[in-house]
């Protein structure tokens, strides 16, 4: 495909008729469109997608028609919006046009009245003809699924190398290389096998029917297990990506590792100190609970002690004779000397007199119990104060330590940036957990693979039995034979598809890396892995490689290398004389909005040097800042056509109430 | 009724809840706090003539603890000056509840209601009552009394 001219009419801010003629000069194959931010570069890219797919990725996608064009007609009048592209494809010149008619309503609102897409071509006799299936034809020439490849926005192109870019990469490889045909064939054949087996089952003997049923059951089991296997592989891959992200973060945090370790240790120490302070408070409380009353009660104890001392001095405690003993003698009416004790007699009164001097057993026991603790209580009072002082001193030391730790923690916190506050220990713990999960996935994957192999062996044995089963019914015999043939073909095409796919991926891999390394000066290389992830790697040792932390610029270069690879391989294949049954290739232009978006000046220069070689025809849309001196030096001499977007701002220009953009061809000098 | 099964009522006070209840009380039990409060009440001459009877305790919590029983008996004697009081739990508890109520009210004001941590306030309260000289002198006196009486020899006439 070669672009010739793009014509716009009242499309969004492109008021009236505007056009771009693309450079078709092989030596100056680049068309540059300059425009400041907001002037309409992305709108121009969307003019292509609207024309080809009726699709727009812009704010307010329904507002197709130029506000100025609507404003200039009367209410009820119609306004035409159209985009047409003249191009050459496989030796034939085409003009594709999408037209919509709008009727003006109030203000600048307009309602769509009709829509049409046309694809005209000039046949070999020079006659102008129209294709009856313009949408399908345009989608075959530029498949919609690949629109991000053909019409790409430099600011989002790095998404190809993101995790969810795998599907886009795989899709792009299969489509642009024509491998989708093989993939569709295997699906159709699988369907055919099922259909014929069903007939054989319905028409055939019980034995054949049972065997087919068993085979289908095993096939279902295999499909389920393969789905689970794929899901585990996907989960494993996502977990590996997360590990990789964590490792990147850990690597970025390496500089703060020592501070973080110190912080973690201090936090542990702080917890210990807090526990010590708490334990010391418990000790103080215990001391108060057990002895706290002593300083207040000791005068009373002293008085009691003195009272008992007086009793002792009086001989009441401990007394040499007990009231109980005297009472017993008086009750027995006989003295210990044998003399009778009769009330009113002298011996009786004498013995009764002893009672006055005798002490009671109860008071003596209580007194002895009190006395026995007097010095202990005195000592305990002193101990109370000394122990409290000891605990308070210990607590003060711990409080000083706590203060010291907290000050150091504040200092560390101020030394670590917000990003560096993220805990290395937490990240490492998360990494360990994830590695454990990866191990679990590996085991599940191994088990499933073994089980699938086993089921496939069983199915093969059943297929042999099905082939050999006696069958009288002719319809069943025929259906069985057809199912076997379809299964054989499916297997062959599937193998062929896999071979082509591996071969293409290998070719793409080599080319992507060549282009990538030409642009990236570092010792990195780009690779499309077995699961179609576009990765940037570096060697570690002789046999292993690891993904590197990629900047947005590096991802952008990797994606650009991939797109350039597909376009160049498709072109080589198209121009080669090799058998092109499945893969005939094609010639595609590269149409890019802000291809230097996130690149630093070195990469900008290298990319701009290589761009003209990446495709037969290159269209780039750039802002003034992206058109740096380095870029201009590389591209000016290969730019066969240059345009600029002349944006009219109603806020800055008099005489116009609506914004609009003119496409102006540049004829020399700066715009 | 043996003295072990006797129960007595005493005046409750927020200080009991703050210092002797809860998850991490300073005092092991309400009994210990009551004895502490009564000691404070005695030392600070704070007695309540007709204390509240919100709560009760069993006498054996005091009687089974030799230290608490000595203190309770001593407080009772010091207040009543009746030697027989050391044998009478009722009289002892009468003193304990009156001076306990007085002491607890003071402790509430000086410790619980004072800004800051209860434990620190209580430590300050106890330390403010410290008198080193008096304490040393008292220890000497008590040792002497114990030595004298514990000799178990009848006194000289």
Interface residues (C-beta under 8 A of the other chain):
Chain A: X281 X282 X284 X285 X286 X288 X289 X290 X292 X293 X294 X295 X296 X297 X298 X299 X300 X301 X302 X303 X304 X305 X306 X307 X308 X309 X311 X312 X313 X314 X315 X317 X318 X319 X320 X362 X363 X366 X367 X368 X369 X370 X371 X372 X373 X374 X375 X377 X378 X379 X381 X382 X384 X385 X388 X392
Chain B: X24 X25 X26 X27 X28 X32 X35 X36 X38 X39 X40 X42 X43 X44 X66 X67 X69 X70 X71 X73 X74 X75 X77 X78 X79 X83 X84 X86 X87 X103 X119 X122 X123 X126 X127 X129 X130 X135 X138 X139 X141 X142 X143 X145 X146 X148 X149 X150 X152 X154 X155 X157
